[in-house]
Amino acid sequence: MKRVLLLVAVAILFGASGIFFGHMVAHSDEPAVITRNLTHVTIPQVKIETDVGESRAMAELPSHQSRRVKISGRDKSLWIVAKLADGRELTSEKI
C-alpha cells in the first residue's frame, strides 16, 4: 500500500514538473527585453515603447536589479523611458 502511494506521489510530481518545463520550453522563443537598473536608487517607473504603439510598464525597479518583459515577435524599433523620482524622464536611443 505504501509503495502504491509513493508511486502515485512520484507520478504526480513528475507530471507537474513535465507540464511546467513543457510550458517553459514552448515559450522560450518569444522575444523579451531585459531592463537592469545600474544606479544606486530605485527607479519609480520604466516603460518600454515601440514604434508600432506597443508599451510595457514596470513599476519600482530596485537598485542593481533586473526585470524581463516579453514583447511581440514582429519587426519594430523600441526604446526605454525611465521616469525618475525627481520627475525627469530619461529616454534611450531607438534600437
Phi and psi in radians as a Rosetta constraint file:
Dihedral C 1 N 2 CA 2 C 2 CIRCULARHARMONIC -1.153 0.35
Dihedral N 2 CA 2 C 2 N 3 CIRCULARHARMONIC -0.636 0.35
Dihedral C 2 N 3 CA 3 C 3 CIRCULARHARMONIC -1.154 0.35
Dihedral N 3 CA 3 C 3 N 4 CIRCULARHARMONIC -0.670 0.35
Dihedral C 3 N 4 CA 4 C 4 CIRCULARHARMONIC -1.148 0.35
Dihedral N 4 CA 4 C 4 N 5 CIRCULARHARMONIC -0.773 0.35
Dihedral C 4 N 5 CA 5 C 5 CIRCULARHARMONIC -1.113 0.35
Dihedral N 5 CA 5 C 5 N 6 CIRCULARHARMONIC -0.706 0.35
Dihedral C 5 N 6 CA 6 C 6 CIRCULARHARMONIC -1.114 0.35
Dihedral N 6 CA 6 C 6 N 7 CIRCULARHARMONIC -0.741 0.35
Dihedral C 6 N 7 CA 7 C 7 CIRCULARHARMONIC -1.100 0.35
Dihedral N 7 CA 7 C 7 N 8 CIRCULARHARMONIC -0.735 0.35
Dihedral C 7 N 8 CA 8 C 8 CIRCULARHARMONIC -1.137 0.35
Dihedral N 8 CA 8 C 8 N 9 CIRCULARHARMONIC -0.749 0.35
Dihedral C 8 N 9 CA 9 C 9 CIRCULARHARMONIC -1.100 0.35
Dihedral N 9 CA 9 C 9 N 10 CIRCULARHARMONIC -0.742 0.35
Dihedral C 9 N 10 CA 10 C 10 CIRCULARHARMONIC -1.150 0.35
Dihedral N 10 CA 10 C 10 N 11 CIRCULARHARMONIC -0.703 0.35
Dihedral C 10 N 11 CA 11 C 11 CIRCULARHARMONIC -1.106 0.35
Dihedral N 11 CA 11 C 11 N 12 CIRCULARHARMONIC -0.725 0.35
Dihedral C 11 N 12 CA 12 C 12 CIRCULARHARMONIC -1.141 0.35
Dihedral N 12 CA 12 C 12 N 13 CIRCULARHARMONIC -0.735 0.35
Dihedral C 12 N 13 CA 13 C 13 CIRCULARHARMONIC -1.095 0.35
Dihedral N 13 CA 13 C 13 N 14 CIRCULARHARMONIC -0.834 0.35
Dihedral C 13 N 14 CA 14 C 14 CIRCULARHARMONIC -1.160 0.35
Dihedral N 14 CA 14 C 14 N 15 CIRCULARHARMONIC -0.629 0.35
Dihedral C 14 N 15 CA 15 C 15 CIRCULARHARMONIC -1.119 0.35
Dihedral N 15 CA 15 C 15 N 16 CIRCULARHARMONIC -0.786 0.35
Dihedral C 15 N 16 CA 16 C 16 CIRCULARHARMONIC -1.136 0.35
Dihedral N 16 CA 16 C 16 N 17 CIRCULARHARMONIC -0.715 0.35
Dihedral C 16 N 17 CA 17 C 17 CIRCULARHARMONIC -1.112 0.35
Dihedral N 17 CA 17 C 17 N 18 CIRCULARHARMONIC -0.712 0.35
Dihedral C 17 N 18 CA 18 C 18 CIRCULARHARMONIC -1.101 0.35
Dihedral N 18 CA 18 C 18 N 19 CIRCULARHARMONIC -0.705 0.35
Dihedral C 18 N 19 CA 19 C 19 CIRCULARHARMONIC -1.134 0.35
Dihedral N 19 CA 19 C 19 N 20 CIRCULARHARMONIC -0.800 0.35
Dihedral C 19 N 20 CA 20 C 20 CIRCULARHARMONIC -1.065 0.35
Dihedral N 20 CA 20 C 20 N 21 CIRCULARHARMONIC -0.907 0.35
Dihedral C 20 N 21 CA 21 C 21 CIRCULARHARMONIC -1.203 0.35
Dihedral N 21 CA 21 C 21 N 22 CIRCULARHARMONIC -0.550 0.35
Dihedral C 21 N 22 CA 22 C 22 CIRCULARHARMONIC -1.124 0.35
Dihedral N 22 CA 22 C 22 N 23 CIRCULARHARMONIC -0.722 0.35
Dihedral C 22 N 23 CA 23 C 23 CIRCULARHARMONIC -1.121 0.35
Dihedral N 23 CA 23 C 23 N 24 CIRCULARHARMONIC -0.734 0.35
Dihedral C 23 N 24 CA 24 C 24 CIRCULARHARMONIC -1.096 0.35
Dihedral N 24 CA 24 C 24 N 25 CIRCULARHARMONIC -0.763 0.35
Dihedral C 24 N 25 CA 25 C 25 CIRCULARHARMONIC -1.198 0.35
Dihedral N 25 CA 25 C 25 N 26 CIRCULARHARMONIC -0.675 0.35
Dihedral C 25 N 26 CA 26 C 26 CIRCULARHARMONIC -1.127 0.35
Dihedral N 26 CA 26 C 26 N 27 CIRCULARHARMONIC -0.543 0.35
Dihedral C 26 N 27 CA 27 C 27 CIRCULARHARMONIC -1.833 0.35
Dihedral N 27 CA 27 C 27 N 28 CIRCULARHARMONIC 0.223 0.35
Dihedral C 27 N 28 CA 28 C 28 CIRCULARHARMONIC -1.303 0.35
Dihedral N 28 CA 28 C 28 N 29 CIRCULARHARMONIC -0.328 0.35
Dihedral C 28 N 29 CA 29 C 29 CIRCULARHARMONIC -1.586 0.35
Dihedral N 29 CA 29 C 29 N 30 CIRCULARHARMONIC 0.013 0.35
Dihedral C 29 N 30 CA 30 C 30 CIRCULARHARMONIC -1.282 0.35
Dihedral N 30 CA 30 C 30 N 31 CIRCULARHARMONIC 2.360 0.35
Dihedral C 30 N 31 CA 31 C 31 CIRCULARHARMONIC -1.196 0.35
Dihedral N 31 CA 31 C 31 N 32 CIRCULARHARMONIC 2.640 0.35
Dihedral C 31 N 32 CA 32 C 32 CIRCULARHARMONIC -2.561 0.35
Dihedral N 32 CA 32 C 32 N 33 CIRCULARHARMONIC 2.745 0.35
Dihedral C 32 N 33 CA 33 C 33 CIRCULARHARMONIC -2.005 0.35
Dihedral N 33 CA 33 C 33 N 34 CIRCULARHARMONIC 2.258 0.35
Dihedral C 33 N 34 CA 34 C 34 CIRCULARHARMONIC -1.876 0.35
Dihedral N 34 CA 34 C 34 N 35 CIRCULARHARMONIC 2.116 0.35
Dihedral C 34 N 35 CA 35 C 35 CIRCULARHARMONIC -1.905 0.35
Dihedral N 35 CA 35 C 35 N 36 CIRCULARHARMONIC 2.253 0.35
Dihedral C 35 N 36 CA 36 C 36 CIRCULARHARMONIC -2.144 0.35
Dihedral N 36 CA 36 C 36 N 37 CIRCULARHARMONIC 2.317 0.35
Dihedral C 36 N 37 CA 37 C 37 CIRCULARHARMONIC -1.569 0.35
Dihedral N 37 CA 37 C 37 N 38 CIRCULARHARMONIC 1.924 0.35
Dihedral C 37 N 38 CA 38 C 38 CIRCULARHARMONIC -1.663 0.35
Dihedral N 38 CA 38 C 38 N 39 CIRCULARHARMONIC 0.077 0.35
Dihedral C 38 N 39 CA 39 C 39 CIRCULARHARMONIC -1.557 0.35
Dihedral N 39 CA 39 C 39 N 40 CIRCULARHARMONIC 3.118 0.35
Dihedral C 39 N 40 CA 40 C 40 CIRCULARHARMONIC -1.715 0.35
Dihedral N 40 CA 40 C 40 N 41 CIRCULARHARMONIC 0.099 0.35
Dihedral C 40 N 41 CA 41 C 41 CIRCULARHARMONIC -2.222 0.35
Dihedral N 41 CA 41 C 41 N 42 CIRCULARHARMONIC 2.766 0.35
Dihedral C 41 N 42 CA 42 C 42 CIRCULARHARMONIC -1.301 0.35
Dihedral N 42 CA 42 C 42 N 43 CIRCULARHARMONIC 2.392 0.35
Dihedral C 42 N 43 CA 43 C 43 CIRCULARHARMONIC -1.664 0.35
Dihedral N 43 CA 43 C 43 N 44 CIRCULARHARMONIC 2.083 0.35
Dihedral C 43 N 44 CA 44 C 44 CIRCULARHARMONIC -1.093 0.35
Dihedral N 44 CA 44 C 44 N 45 CIRCULARHARMONIC -0.682 0.35
Dihedral C 44 N 45 CA 45 C 45 CIRCULARHARMONIC -2.557 0.35
Dihedral N 45 CA 45 C 45 N 46 CIRCULARHARMONIC 2.310 0.35
Dihedral C 45 N 46 CA 46 C 46 CIRCULARHARMONIC -2.218 0.35
Dihedral N 46 CA 46 C 46 N 47 CIRCULARHARMONIC 2.238 0.35
Dihedral C 46 N 47 CA 47 C 47 CIRCULARHARMONIC -2.085 0.35
Dihedral N 47 CA 47 C 47 N 48 CIRCULARHARMONIC 2.462 0.35
Dihedral C 47 N 48 CA 48 C 48 CIRCULARHARMONIC -1.917 0.35
Dihedral N 48 CA 48 C 48 N 49 CIRCULARHARMONIC 2.053 0.35
Dihedral C 48 N 49 CA 49 C 49 CIRCULARHARMONIC -2.043 0.35
Dihedral N 49 CA 49 C 49 N 50 CIRCULARHARMONIC 2.651 0.35
Dihedral C 49 N 50 CA 50 C 50 CIRCULARHARMONIC -2.191 0.35
Dihedral N 50 CA 50 C 50 N 51 CIRCULARHARMONIC 2.873 0.35
Dihedral C 50 N 51 CA 51 C 51 CIRCULARHARMONIC -1.338 0.35
Dihedral N 51 CA 51 C 51 N 52 CIRCULARHARMONIC -0.110 0.35
Dihedral C 51 N 52 CA 52 C 52 CIRCULARHARMONIC -1.769 0.35
Dihedral N 52 CA 52 C 52 N 53 CIRCULARHARMONIC 0.195 0.35
Dihedral C 52 N 53 CA 53 C 53 CIRCULARHARMONIC 1.623 0.35
Dihedral N 53 CA 53 C 53 N 54 CIRCULARHARMONIC -0.008 0.35
Dihedral C 53 N 54 CA 54 C 54 CIRCULARHARMONIC -1.282 0.35
Dihedral N 54 CA 54 C 54 N 55 CIRCULARHARMONIC 2.556 0.35
Dihedral C 54 N 55 CA 55 C 55 CIRCULARHARMONIC -2.620 0.35
Dihedral N 55 CA 55 C 55 N 56 CIRCULARHARMONIC 2.338 0.35
Dihedral C 55 N 56 CA 56 C 56 CIRCULARHARMONIC -2.205 0.35
Dihedral N 56 CA 56 C 56 N 57 CIRCULARHARMONIC 2.364 0.35
Dihedral C 56 N 57 CA 57 C 57 CIRCULARHARMONIC -2.071 0.35
Dihedral N 57 CA 57 C 57 N 58 CIRCULARHARMONIC 2.550 0.35
Dihedral C 57 N 58 CA 58 C 58 CIRCULARHARMONIC -2.225 0.35
Dihedral N 58 CA 58 C 58 N 59 CIRCULARHARMONIC 2.377 0.35
Dihedral C 58 N 59 CA 59 C 59 CIRCULARHARMONIC -1.851 0.35
Dihedral N 59 CA 59 C 59 N 60 CIRCULARHARMONIC 2.493 0.35
Dihedral C 59 N 60 CA 60 C 60 CIRCULARHARMONIC 0.945 0.35
Dihedral N 60 CA 60 C 60 N 61 CIRCULARHARMONIC 1.237 0.35
Dihedral C 60 N 61 CA 61 C 61 CIRCULARHARMONIC -1.501 0.35
Dihedral N 61 CA 61 C 61 N 62 CIRCULARHARMONIC 1.871 0.35
Dihedral C 61 N 62 CA 62 C 62 CIRCULARHARMONIC -1.151 0.35
Dihedral N 62 CA 62 C 62 N 63 CIRCULARHARMONIC 2.792 0.35
Dihedral C 62 N 63 CA 63 C 63 CIRCULARHARMONIC -1.015 0.35
Dihedral N 63 CA 63 C 63 N 64 CIRCULARHARMONIC 2.333 0.35
Dihedral C 63 N 64 CA 64 C 64 CIRCULARHARMONIC 0.999 0.35
Dihedral N 64 CA 64 C 64 N 65 CIRCULARHARMONIC 0.563 0.35
Dihedral C 64 N 65 CA 65 C 65 CIRCULARHARMONIC -2.070 0.35
Dihedral N 65 CA 65 C 65 N 66 CIRCULARHARMONIC 2.844 0.35
Dihedral C 65 N 66 CA 66 C 66 CIRCULARHARMONIC -2.305 0.35
Dihedral N 66 CA 66 C 66 N 67 CIRCULARHARMONIC 2.709 0.35
Dihedral C 66 N 67 CA 67 C 67 CIRCULARHARMONIC -2.362 0.35
Dihedral N 67 CA 67 C 67 N 68 CIRCULARHARMONIC 2.619 0.35
Dihedral C 67 N 68 CA 68 C 68 CIRCULARHARMONIC -2.013 0.35
Dihedral N 68 CA 68 C 68 N 69 CIRCULARHARMONIC 2.312 0.35
Dihedral C 68 N 69 CA 69 C 69 CIRCULARHARMONIC -2.235 0.35
Dihedral N 69 CA 69 C 69 N 70 CIRCULARHARMONIC 2.232 0.35
Dihedral C 69 N 70 CA 70 C 70 CIRCULARHARMONIC -1.389 0.35
Dihedral N 70 CA 70 C 70 N 71 CIRCULARHARMONIC 2.513 0.35
Dihedral C 70 N 71 CA 71 C 71 CIRCULARHARMONIC -2.274 0.35
Dihedral N 71 CA 71 C 71 N 72 CIRCULARHARMONIC 2.868 0.35
Dihedral C 71 N 72 CA 72 C 72 CIRCULARHARMONIC -1.212 0.35
Dihedral N 72 CA 72 C 72 N 73 CIRCULARHARMONIC 2.780 0.35
Dihedral C 72 N 73 CA 73 C 73 CIRCULARHARMONIC -1.564 0.35
Dihedral N 73 CA 73 C 73 N 74 CIRCULARHARMONIC 0.018 0.35
Dihedral C 73 N 74 CA 74 C 74 CIRCULARHARMONIC -1.373 0.35
Dihedral N 74 CA 74 C 74 N 75 CIRCULARHARMONIC 2.851 0.35
Dihedral C 74 N 75 CA 75 C 75 CIRCULARHARMONIC -1.172 0.35
Dihedral N 75 CA 75 C 75 N 76 CIRCULARHARMONIC 2.367 0.35
Dihedral C 75 N 76 CA 76 C 76 CIRCULARHARMONIC -2.943 0.35
Dihedral N 76 CA 76 C 76 N 77 CIRCULARHARMONIC 2.856 0.35
Dihedral C 76 N 77 CA 77 C 77 CIRCULARHARMONIC -1.674 0.35
Dihedral N 77 CA 77 C 77 N 78 CIRCULARHARMONIC 2.592 0.35
Dihedral C 77 N 78 CA 78 C 78 CIRCULARHARMONIC -2.460 0.35
Dihedral N 78 CA 78 C 78 N 79 CIRCULARHARMONIC 2.779 0.35
Dihedral C 78 N 79 CA 79 C 79 CIRCULARHARMONIC -2.622 0.35
Dihedral N 79 CA 79 C 79 N 80 CIRCULARHARMONIC 2.833 0.35
Dihedral C 79 N 80 CA 80 C 80 CIRCULARHARMONIC -2.005 0.35
Dihedral N 80 CA 80 C 80 N 81 CIRCULARHARMONIC 2.345 0.35
Dihedral C 80 N 81 CA 81 C 81 CIRCULARHARMONIC -2.076 0.35
Dihedral N 81 CA 81 C 81 N 82 CIRCULARHARMONIC 2.122 0.35
Dihedral C 81 N 82 CA 82 C 82 CIRCULARHARMONIC -1.917 0.35
Dihedral N 82 CA 82 C 82 N 83 CIRCULARHARMONIC 2.152 0.35
Dihedral C 82 N 83 CA 83 C 83 CIRCULARHARMONIC -1.731 0.35
Dihedral N 83 CA 83 C 83 N 84 CIRCULARHARMONIC 2.042 0.35
Dihedral C 83 N 84 CA 84 C 84 CIRCULARHARMONIC -1.493 0.35
Dihedral N 84 CA 84 C 84 N 85 CIRCULARHARMONIC 2.923 0.35
Dihedral C 84 N 85 CA 85 C 85 CIRCULARHARMONIC -1.100 0.35
Dihedral N 85 CA 85 C 85 N 86 CIRCULARHARMONIC -0.513 0.35
Dihedral C 85 N 86 CA 86 C 86 CIRCULARHARMONIC -1.485 0.35
Dihedral N 86 CA 86 C 86 N 87 CIRCULARHARMONIC 0.095 0.35
Dihedral C 86 N 87 CA 87 C 87 CIRCULARHARMONIC 1.691 0.35
Dihedral N 87 CA 87 C 87 N 88 CIRCULARHARMONIC -0.208 0.35
Dihedral C 87 N 88 CA 88 C 88 CIRCULARHARMONIC -1.249 0.35
Dihedral N 88 CA 88 C 88 N 89 CIRCULARHARMONIC 2.634 0.35
Dihedral C 88 N 89 CA 89 C 89 CIRCULARHARMONIC -2.051 0.35
Dihedral N 89 CA 89 C 89 N 90 CIRCULARHARMONIC 2.236 0.35
Dihedral C 89 N 90 CA 90 C 90 CIRCULARHARMONIC -1.905 0.35
Dihedral N 90 CA 90 C 90 N 91 CIRCULARHARMONIC 2.281 0.35
Dihedral C 90 N 91 CA 91 C 91 CIRCULARHARMONIC -2.088 0.35
Dihedral N 91 CA 91 C 91 N 92 CIRCULARHARMONIC 2.322 0.35
Dihedral C 91 N 92 CA 92 C 92 CIRCULARHARMONIC -1.391 0.35
Dihedral N 92 CA 92 C 92 N 93 CIRCULARHARMONIC 2.978 0.35
Dihedral C 92 N 93 CA 93 C 93 CIRCULARHARMONIC -1.361 0.35
Dihedral N 93 CA 93 C 93 N 94 CIRCULARHARMONIC 2.766 0.35
Dihedral C 93 N 94 CA 94 C 94 CIRCULARHARMONIC -1.281 0.35
Dihedral N 94 CA 94 C 94 N 95 CIRCULARHARMONIC 2.398 0.35
